[in-house]
Amino acid sequence: MDILSIIGLVLALNAILVGAVLKGAGLMALVSAAAFMIVVVGTLAAICIQTPLPVMQRALKIFPWVLRPPVRDGRLLLDCRTLTGGECAEVAAAVHACR
């Protein structure tokens, strides 16, 4: 997990907890089935409405990258303009196999 992911998660949790305390609702107000349905399920529904299916499938496929980003191999970065059509397809297949 990279440092920005950790910082983002810590900031998000702090914002939720401090916001609840400042409002005077207390931390137990965050443990509510109704609040969960409104916030989490409502957010997921809005995302599903707005996002095309192929984009959602790709996002779900690469979501684990938030916790463990893929290893980048600089040797696979080739300029296909210098390759023939068959070589470019071969490189693309090799890169796809690495994912």
Rosetta silent file (secondary structure, phi, psi, omega in degrees, C-alpha in Angstrom):
SEQUENCE: MDILSIIGLVLALNAILVGAVLKGAGLMALVSAAAFMIVVVGTLAAICIQTPLPVMQRALKIFPWVLRPPVRDGRLLLDCRTLTGGECAEVAAAVHACR
SCORE:     score description
SCORE:     0.000 S_00000001
   1 L     0.000  132.296 -179.317    0.000    0.000    0.000 S_00000001
   2 L   -82.608  166.469 -172.902    1.456    3.359   -0.932 S_00000001
   3 H   -64.956  -35.742 -179.630    1.693    6.291    1.457 S_00000001
   4 H   -68.247  -33.356  175.464   -1.084    8.327   -0.183 S_00000001
   5 H   -65.116  -42.378  179.216   -3.561    5.469    0.247 S_00000001
   6 H   -65.021  -45.363  179.143   -2.698    5.250    3.932 S_00000001
   7 H   -61.398  -43.274  179.368   -2.971    9.026    4.379 S_00000001
   8 H   -61.927  -43.219  178.760   -6.321    9.072    2.566 S_00000001
   9 H   -65.556  -41.843  179.102   -7.760    6.297    4.725 S_00000001
  10 H   -64.567  -44.435  178.720   -6.556    7.942    7.944 S_00000001
  11 H   -62.961  -41.273 -179.994   -7.963   11.326    6.898 S_00000001
  12 H   -63.843  -46.011  178.757  -11.308    9.803    5.929 S_00000001
  13 H   -63.378  -42.154  178.007  -11.665    7.949    9.238 S_00000001
  14 H   -63.351  -41.823  179.734  -10.666   11.040   11.201 S_00000001
  15 H   -61.413  -41.809  179.817  -13.154   13.206    9.316 S_00000001
  16 H   -66.501  -49.137 -177.168  -15.990   10.796   10.076 S_00000001
  17 H   -66.716  -47.484 -179.329  -15.128   10.355   13.750 S_00000001
  18 H   -66.260  -38.729  177.702  -14.365   14.007   14.494 S_00000001
  19 H   -61.156  -41.272  179.054  -17.442   15.137   12.565 S_00000001
  20 H   -66.003  -41.339 -179.508  -19.680   12.868   14.637 S_00000001
  21 H   -68.850  -43.348  179.896  -18.149   14.074   17.892 S_00000001
  22 H   -63.759  -33.583  178.166  -18.318   17.756   16.922 S_00000001
  23 H   -72.978  -17.748  179.908  -21.958   17.404   15.991 S_00000001
  24 L    88.202    9.787 -177.660  -22.585   15.949   19.425 S_00000001
  25 L   -79.975  -22.749 -177.054  -23.997   12.717   18.024 S_00000001
  26 L    81.449  165.023 -177.074  -21.329   10.533   19.635 S_00000001
  27 H   -73.439  -26.102 -179.736  -19.552    7.613   18.077 S_00000001
  28 H   -68.861  -19.432  177.180  -22.483    5.209   18.528 S_00000001
  29 H   -66.195  -20.881  179.255  -24.476    7.255   16.026 S_00000001
  30 H   -78.109  -17.404 -179.339  -22.136    5.860   13.371 S_00000001
  31 L   -99.897   80.995 -176.390  -23.266    2.305   14.165 S_00000001
  32 L  -143.761  130.093  179.836  -26.717    2.404   12.660 S_00000001
  33 H   -64.007  -38.419  179.877  -28.281    0.150   10.047 S_00000001
  34 H   -65.099  -44.103  178.781  -30.321    3.035    8.650 S_00000001
  35 H   -63.739  -39.757  177.627  -27.250    5.264    8.322 S_00000001
  36 H   -60.176  -46.793 -179.124  -25.360    2.406    6.671 S_00000001
  37 H   -61.925  -44.650 -177.330  -28.137    1.858    4.133 S_00000001
  38 H   -66.329  -48.166 -173.517  -28.406    5.532    3.293 S_00000001
  39 H   -79.479  -58.441 -171.830  -24.709    6.251    2.988 S_00000001
  40 H   -73.556  -53.040 -177.994  -23.028    3.058    1.783 S_00000001
  41 H   -67.655  -37.122  176.760  -25.784    1.426   -0.260 S_00000001
  42 H   -63.434  -40.854  177.360  -26.899    4.795   -1.636 S_00000001
  43 H   -64.642  -44.835  177.893  -23.360    5.595   -2.721 S_00000001
  44 H   -61.803  -39.742  178.402  -22.960    2.196   -4.397 S_00000001
  45 H   -64.261  -42.377  178.599  -26.290    2.659   -6.179 S_00000001
  46 H   -63.617  -39.318  177.692  -25.250    6.107   -7.442 S_00000001
  47 H   -63.951  -43.566 -179.868  -21.954    4.685   -8.694 S_00000001
  48 H   -64.079  -37.473  179.508  -23.766    1.860  -10.497 S_00000001
  49 H   -67.185  -39.917 -173.372  -26.179    4.286  -12.142 S_00000001
  50 H   -83.008  -27.182 -169.422  -23.412    6.605  -13.341 S_00000001
  51 L  -100.602  129.151  174.605  -20.748    4.063  -14.415 S_00000001
  52 L   -63.807  151.071 -175.742  -20.909    1.963  -17.595 S_00000001
  53 H   -56.456  -46.425 -179.896  -20.574   -1.798  -17.008 S_00000001
  54 H   -61.561  -35.584  179.402  -17.137   -2.247  -18.689 S_00000001
  55 H   -68.499  -41.948  179.277  -15.706    0.605  -16.619 S_00000001
  56 H   -64.212  -41.427  179.036  -17.153   -0.863  -13.401 S_00000001
  57 H   -62.713  -42.500  178.854  -15.746   -4.308  -14.230 S_00000001
  58 H   -65.166  -42.208 -179.906  -12.292   -2.830  -14.853 S_00000001
  59 H   -62.152  -42.439  179.005  -12.460   -0.778  -11.636 S_00000001
  60 H   -67.509  -33.043  179.910  -13.381   -3.859   -9.597 S_00000001
  61 H   -68.363  -38.178 -176.838  -10.604   -5.842  -11.262 S_00000001
  62 H   -97.257    2.554  178.966   -7.922   -3.297  -10.384 S_00000001
  63 H   -55.824  -38.600  177.545   -9.313   -2.346   -6.943 S_00000001
  64 H   -59.281  -17.353  178.454   -6.758   -4.594   -5.155 S_00000001
  65 H   -63.385  -21.955  177.801   -4.073   -2.276   -6.579 S_00000001
  66 H   -61.546  -41.338 -178.522   -5.045    0.205   -3.843 S_00000001
  67 L   -86.883  -34.635 -178.540   -3.604   -2.178   -1.268 S_00000001
  68 L  -142.048   91.882 -178.855   -0.909   -3.786   -3.398 S_00000001
  69 L   -62.410  151.378  178.967    0.088   -1.912   -6.571 S_00000001
  70 L   -68.256  152.135  177.547    1.412   -3.996   -9.469 S_00000001
  71 L   -77.481  130.938  179.485    5.156   -4.286   -9.932 S_00000001
  72 L   -96.005  127.811  179.125    6.331   -2.179  -12.826 S_00000001
  73 L  -111.345  108.607 -176.971    8.948   -3.716  -15.072 S_00000001
  74 H   -61.845  -21.728  179.804   10.646   -1.056  -17.174 S_00000001
  75 H   -68.626  -19.950 -179.190   11.846   -3.674  -19.650 S_00000001
  76 H   -86.451   -5.117  179.405    8.259   -4.135  -20.823 S_00000001
  77 L   -84.261   97.043 -178.915    7.939   -0.480  -21.821 S_00000001
  78 L  -119.984  150.826  176.887    8.517   -0.650  -25.547 S_00000001
  79 L   -91.562  108.302 -176.203    7.586    1.717  -28.311 S_00000001
  80 H   -66.623  -12.679  178.025    5.401   -0.321  -30.685 S_00000001
  81 H   -67.818  -22.422 -179.269    6.106    2.170  -33.481 S_00000001
  82 H   -91.457   -4.001 -178.156    9.557    0.589  -33.864 S_00000001
  83 L  -104.430  158.969  173.334    8.169   -2.952  -34.057 S_00000001
  84 L   -76.285  169.387 -178.964    6.470   -4.784  -36.880 S_00000001
  85 H   -57.961  -43.169  179.851    2.778   -5.653  -36.530 S_00000001
  86 H   -67.650  -39.400  178.907    3.519   -9.222  -35.427 S_00000001
  87 H   -66.247  -39.693  179.756    6.155   -8.149  -32.926 S_00000001
  88 H   -63.641  -42.143  178.410    3.815   -5.550  -31.436 S_00000001
  89 H   -65.255  -37.395  178.617    1.079   -8.171  -30.999 S_00000001
  90 H   -65.458  -42.249  178.072    3.586  -10.545  -29.402 S_00000001
  91 H   -65.251  -43.247  179.205    4.698   -7.875  -26.904 S_00000001
  92 H   -60.909  -40.406  178.705    1.071   -6.989  -26.148 S_00000001
  93 H   -66.352  -39.231  179.386    0.282  -10.659  -25.463 S_00000001
  94 H   -66.564  -40.262  178.360    3.312  -10.960  -23.170 S_00000001
  95 H   -65.712  -42.717  179.825    2.312   -7.847  -21.242 S_00000001
  96 H   -63.024  -36.713 -179.932   -1.263   -9.094  -20.953 S_00000001
  97 H   -67.536  -26.973 -179.352    0.004  -12.456  -19.644 S_00000001
  98 H   -76.113  -17.935 -175.431    1.960  -10.633  -16.896 S_00000001
  99 L   -81.196    0.000    0.000   -1.186   -8.986  -15.512 S_00000001
